[in-house]
């Protein structure tokens, strides 16, 4: 009976080694695994330099053109704020924090 233990161990070991490894989806540059939204360019620079994840949270959308009463701006929504990119202004004033629902 004790002779079967090494054989069972070897069989289990070989079965575990032959099992196909599960590969995770490759992470894209600038994307967050939690939300799968992209954060790139000037929006990413501003997000990194002013607090990042603890201050603004994860992105809830990709950057997109949004029309407001003041005009059309590239915006991106985060868990706790909304960024507006104004390329006509000089840095660091080219990034404005927008209000939700405006």
URWOKA-V514276 format. One record per pair of residues at least 24 apart in sequence whose ideal C-beta (glycine too) atoms are under 8 Angstrom apart, sorted by the first residue. I is the first residue (numbers start at 1). J is the second residue. Records with the same first field share a line. If there is no record, write none. Layout:
BEGIN
I=J  J
END
This chain:
BEGIN
32=58  59
34=58
35=59  60
37=61  62
38=62  63
39=76
42=85  94  95
43=74  76  83  85  95
46=83  92  95
47=78  83
55=80
56=80  81
57=81
68=98  102
69=102
73=98
END
